[in-house]
Amino acid sequence: MELSQDWDKTFPKSDKVEHEKVTFTNRYGITLAGDLYTPKGDGPFAALAVSGPYGAVKEQASGLYAQTMAERGFVTLAFDPSFTGESGGEPRNVASPDINTEDFSAAVDCLGLLPQVDRERIGIIGVCGWGGMALNAVAVDKRVKAVVASTMYDMSRVQAKGYFDSTTPEQRTEALEQMSRQRWEDAKNGTPAYGPLSLELQGGEPQFVVDYAAYYKSPDRGFHPRSINSNASWTVTTPLSFMNMPLLTYISEIAPRPLLLIHGEKAHSRYFSEDAYKAAAEPKELMIIEGASHTDLYDQLDVIPFDKITTFFNDNL
């Protein structure tokens, strides 16, 4: 595994924290790559595993969250999920509700073995589609003491039912028929088929898609060559496992550990956090950011409520 040693993030490097590249292995033997950010000074420190959004890499939003929280006193590990970015796994650019949930627990493994980390004070931050993965991971991984999901997507719900659960049974059956048959093509070819290049706008797209492109495609904002959403595409059959493996089935089992959901008032995806909040057990909190869109919570430092996130983890780790 060859990791870039250049500072190739989409945000400036902080001189307030130490940074190093690390690797660790998940339960399925896949080697993951991460950026470890450590506060200056003496530990042991509380720690946070951070990943997301769906189709992003650690050099984008998750790295910004991680570095910012390290400046506030936490050891943080922003990582590329399996099959993406600098992490291992073949084929490339595929997602799994199980393996990618496991990736969070593998990051907790890594953090808990670091001498500068207090392993009894570990939390998780999941952004966008990895917000749903984070909630799923914390429900089963009792080592994690608190979780934040920011601008959260439930990827299993949106893949299975479409936005606002608008997919009809007939549409679901047709999609599954097409992907099922695509498996024979992939098996015959020995390699998976990939969809079209992500976020190549043709005109007439919904505003939230335009917002995604404004982040992922802009060199002045969020573009990164290793990001699927910036420069590649998912395998055609990626949705298959999400369509019958609901991620948030056991969300109530996060309790009694605290949960903070953060979402933009104007985000098309706001209903994911609102419904997760209803399904979760106390202690829980839903914070709606006035005027914010979905992607504002990727990188807008005046919008992301880092003071609230810091207080939440200081109080609960």
Phi and psi in degrees as a GROMACS rama.xvg file:
@    title "Ramachandran Plot"
@    xaxis  label "Phi"
@    yaxis  label "Psi"
@TYPE xy
-105.228  114.152  GLU-2
-100.83  139.117  LEU-3
-65.0574  132.864  SER-4
-101.53  -0.353319  GLN-5
-79.9396  156.683  ASP-6
-81.6183  94.7695  TRP-7
-113.775  32.3935  ASP-8
-79.9536  166.717  LYS-9
-92.1017  12.5341  THR-10
-139.987  156.783  PHE-11
-68.3489  150.407  PRO-12
-76.6705  135.794  LYS-13
-89.1415  138.893  SER-14
-92.0267  6.89801  ASP-15
-92.227  -11.7504  LYS-16
-133.76  162.925  VAL-17
-94.0588  145.462  GLU-18
-131.062  138.788  HIS-19
-151.839  152.125  GLU-20
-81.3211  140.778  LYS-21
-136.362  160.938  VAL-22
-129.815  152.624  THR-23
-154.611  164.833  PHE-24
-118.733  136.448  THR-25
-87.3739  -179.888  ASN-26
-65.4589  -17.6664  ARG-27
-98.1711  8.27604  TYR-28
81.998  11.619  GLY-29
-88.5045  129.962  ILE-30
-85.6986  126.152  THR-31
-106.523  148.419  LEU-32
-109.024  138.586  ALA-33
-142.138  161.841  GLY-34
-106.465  119.857  ASP-35
-100.111  123.454  LEU-36
-113.34  126.963  TYR-37
-125.987  130.238  THR-38
-62.4648  150.799  PRO-39
-76.9706  145.444  LYS-40
116.227  -174.339  GLY-41
-93.674  138.865  ASP-42
-91.78  -160.299  GLY-43
-77.4901  151.19  PRO-44
-110.185  155.04  PHE-45
-67.7943  157  ALA-46
-135.961  155.135  ALA-47
-135.14  131.515  LEU-48
-95.0102  133.68  ALA-49
-133.546  133.365  VAL-50
-155.292  162.651  SER-51
115.713  172.698  GLY-52
-72.8816  -178.752  PRO-53
-66.6174  119.745  TYR-54
89.0716  3.93724  GLY-55
-101.878  176.198  ALA-56
-125.75  168.359  VAL-57
-66.3874  -13.5621  LYS-58
-81.834  -2.68276  GLU-59
-106.881  -128.604  GLN-60
-61.0823  -41.8975  ALA-61
-64.2864  -36.0995  SER-62
-66.4667  -37.7739  GLY-63
-63.2044  -44.9977  LEU-64
-59.9921  -44.978  TYR-65
-65.4337  -47.7397  ALA-66
-64.2571  -40.1078  GLN-67
-64.8173  -41.4058  THR-68
-71.8011  -28.0242  MET-69
-67.0648  -37.5193  ALA-70
-60.8335  -22.9311  GLU-71
-99.63  11.211  ARG-72
107.387  10.0146  GLY-73
-112.429  140.763  PHE-74
-72.9878  129.326  VAL-75
-129.82  145.812  THR-76
-128.349  105.407  LEU-77
-93.3396  127.412  ALA-78
-131.851  154.352  PHE-79
-84.4292  127.96  ASP-80
-64.1663  163.311  PRO-81
-50.986  142.552  SER-82
75.4123  4.87577  PHE-83
-134.424  160.595  THR-84
55.7751  -133.725  GLY-85
-89.0223  -2.66431  GLU-86
-76.9794  161.095  SER-87
-80.3786  -173.577  GLY-88
109.379  130.84  GLY-89
-126.73  145.366  GLU-90
-72.7771  173.921  PRO-91
-82.562  154.086  ARG-92
61.3948  49.0509  ASN-93
-128.041  150.227  VAL-94
-123.326  156.87  ALA-95
-144.708  128.05  SER-96
-61.87  -29.4648  PRO-97
-83.0346  -55.8376  ASP-98
-64.3651  -39.2064  ILE-99
-75.2817  -25.2566  ASN-100
-66.6068  -44.9212  THR-101
-58.4256  -33.3894  GLU-102
-56.5827  -38.5579  ASP-103
-63.439  -43.921  PHE-104
-65.927  -34.3441  SER-105
-65.0415  -35.4721  ALA-106
-65.7546  -36.0397  ALA-107
-66.2606  -39.195  VAL-108
-53.1425  -51.04  ASP-109
-60.128  -48.95  CYS-110
-62.4097  -40.4143  LEU-111
-68.0948  -14.6387  GLY-112
-95.8334  -4.1709  LEU-113
-79.9468  134.721  LEU-114
-65.436  -24.5112  PRO-115
-87.9195  3.78265  GLN-116
-111.192  136.211  VAL-117
-86.0476  105.083  ASP-118
-67.1318  -11.1911  ARG-119
-88.1993  4.98738  GLU-120
-133.448  63.825  ARG-121
-117.256  133.461  ILE-122
-126.066  177.579  GLY-123
-134.137  141.709  ILE-124
-121.506  124.633  ILE-125
-117.929  133.79  GLY-126
-111.805  134.773  VAL-127
56.2326  -126.885  CYS-128
-61.6814  -25.7737  GLY-129
-82.9602  -3.56124  TRP-130
-66.4242  -44.2806  GLY-131
-63.9541  -40.7516  GLY-132
-62.5229  -38.9874  MET-133
-62.3354  -44.6618  ALA-134
-63.9498  -40.2118  LEU-135
-64.0806  -41.4182  ASN-136
-64.7684  -44.4235  ALA-137
-68.8808  -31.7087  VAL-138
-57.987  -35.1215  ALA-139
-100.766  -25.2966  VAL-140
-99.556  99.5678  ASP-141
-77.841  -2.05257  LYS-142
-72.8456  -23.9009  ARG-143
-81.7192  129.295  VAL-144
-96.5408  -16.3947  LYS-145
-165.265  153.621  ALA-146
-142.303  139.679  VAL-147
-117.815  130.687  VAL-148
-117.942  118.487  ALA-149
-108.777  131.304  SER-150
46.0832  50.4309  THR-151
-69.9234  136.398  MET-152
-109.716  137.933  TYR-153
-93.821  95.187  ASP-154
-64.4521  -33.0398  MET-155
-67.0284  -37.9789  SER-156
-69.3373  -45.4423  ARG-157
-71.2314  -33.2034  VAL-158
-70.129  -38.3571  GLN-159
-79.7473  -34.3172  ALA-160
-123.679  -5.58801  LYS-161
77.6191  174.639  GLY-162
-66.1146  135.511  TYR-163
55.753  30.2418  PHE-164
55.4499  39.6914  ASP-165
-88.9879  -9.23188  SER-166
-69.6724  129.476  THR-167
-80.885  160.312  THR-168
-56.1237  -35.7844  PRO-169
-66.6592  -41.1178  GLU-170
-66.0616  -40.1879  GLN-171
-61.963  -46.2353  ARG-172
-61.442  -42.2819  THR-173
-63.2184  -43.2078  GLU-174
-62.4126  -43.2271  ALA-175
-66.7997  -37.6422  LEU-176
-58.7696  -46.6808  GLU-177
-64.9278  -45.429  GLN-178
-70.0453  -35.092  MET-179
-61.3086  -44.8725  SER-180
-70.965  -29.3955  ARG-181
-62.0007  -28.5082  GLN-182
-59.2666  -39.337  ARG-183
-63.7968  -40.1288  TRP-184
-63.9626  -44.4648  GLU-185
-63.0811  -41.2422  ASP-186
-65.6299  -40.5789  ALA-187
-64.3358  -39.9459  LYS-188
-82.764  -17.1019  ASN-189
75.6749  10.9029  GLY-190
-156.394  146.201  THR-191
-75.7081  151.825  PRO-192
-80.4904  147.541  ALA-193
-115.571  150.918  TYR-194
-75.3624  -176.728  GLY-195
-68.1389  159.913  PRO-196
-54.235  132.604  LEU-197
-63.0597  139.454  SER-198
57.7891  35.9187  LEU-199
-88.0015  100.243  GLU-200
-74.1865  139.142  LEU-201
-110.731  -7.59603  GLN-202
103.42  140.112  GLY-203
86.4565  5.26776  GLY-204
-71.122  155.521  GLU-205
-59.4236  155.38  PRO-206
-58.5186  -35.7272  GLN-207
-67.5093  -30.0873  PHE-208
-70.4818  -39.892  VAL-209
-60.0284  -41.0518  VAL-210
-63.2088  -42.1787  ASP-211
-58.4582  -47.9672  TYR-212
-62.3895  -36.9177  ALA-213
-63.2344  -30.2258  ALA-214
-83.4147  -57.6121  TYR-215
-74.2381  -27.0055  TYR-216
-96.4412  -9.42034  LYS-217
-89.5791  118.324  SER-218
-61.827  -22.7943  PRO-219
-86.5098  -0.228568  ASP-220
-132.85  -78.5566  ARG-221
-126.525  4.20964  GLY-222
-63.7963  135.606  PHE-223
-145.016  133.132  HIS-224
-62.9744  -24.1194  PRO-225
-89.0419  -5.16973  ARG-226
-79.7384  129.104  SER-227
-58.5438  -41.7762  ILE-228
-72.4244  -18.2173  ASN-229
-92.4359  -34.9129  SER-230
-147.561  13.1674  ASN-231
-157.531  -158.045  ALA-232
-155.425  159.327  SER-233
-79.7292  159.36  TRP-234
-63.4662  149.66  THR-235
-61.5743  -33.9375  VAL-236
-91.167  6.43817  THR-237
-52.0132  -40.0246  THR-238
-66.117  -15.3501  PRO-239
-51.744  -56.3687  LEU-240
-70.0137  -28.6504  SER-241
-66.6071  -26.5306  PHE-242
-74.9231  -13.4571  MET-243
-135.655  22.7384  ASN-244
-129.589  79.1456  MET-245
-60.5016  126.603  PRO-246
-71.7956  -32.5  LEU-247
-102.659  22.1221  LEU-248
-56.1696  -38.9222  THR-249
-111.622  28.8408  TYR-250
-59.2894  -30.5202  ILE-251
-64.8243  -19.8348  SER-252
-81.842  1.37866  GLU-253
-64.4522  -38.6882  ILE-254
-60.253  147.754  ALA-255
-86.5835  11.5336  PRO-256
-76.8954  142.34  ARG-257
-77.9867  148.99  PRO-258
-126.724  132.112  LEU-259
-121.708  120.553  LEU-260
-106.208  131.342  LEU-261
-124.25  130.851  ILE-262
-148.797  154.805  HIS-263
-80.2891  141.888  GLY-264
-57.8805  -38.6535  GLU-265
-99.7608  9.81919  LYS-266
-72.2446  135.081  ALA-267
-62.0304  -24.5868  HIS-268
-93.3271  5.51889  SER-269
-55.0676  -34.1755  ARG-270
-63.8446  -25.2416  TYR-271
-61.5205  -46.1331  PHE-272
-70.8932  -37.7896  SER-273
-63.3813  -42.0429  GLU-274
-72.8602  -35.1549  ASP-275
-63.9262  -39.5439  ALA-276
-60.4409  -42.6888  TYR-277
-63.7202  -36.6564  LYS-278
-79.8858  -24.3301  ALA-279
-75.5237  159.63  ALA-280
-99.8217  159.62  ALA-281
-65.85  148.235  GLU-282
-83.888  134.437  PRO-283
-150.654  155.534  LYS-284
-148.991  138.904  GLU-285
-116.977  120.398  LEU-286
-112.155  116.497  MET-287
-101.009  124.267  ILE-288
-90.5445  114.91  ILE-289
-58.1374  128.837  GLU-290
77.9398  -2.70264  GLY-291
-86.5473  142.679  ALA-292
-91.1999  179.052  SER-293
-60.2943  -50.2736  HIS-294
-79.9534  -12.9582  THR-295
-57.4535  -31.4262  ASP-296
-83.7902  6.46412  LEU-297
-82.093  -41.7392  TYR-298
-150.741  0.622267  ASP-299
-86.9617  103.357  GLN-300
-65.3441  -22.0947  LEU-301
-86.5751  -2.48  ASP-302
-111.628  -43.4901  VAL-303
-63.6005  124.69  ILE-304
-82.6182  70.0459  PRO-305
-64.8616  -30.3478  PHE-306
-62.4682  -43.2546  ASP-307
-65.3565  -44.3939  LYS-308
-61.259  -42.1044  ILE-309
-63.0731  -46.9233  THR-310
-60.4624  -42.2221  THR-311
-58.8289  -48.3678  PHE-312
-74.391  -34.9971  PHE-313
-61.7196  -36.2678  ASN-314
-76.7311  -23.6774  ASP-315
-120.335  -2.15883  ASN-316
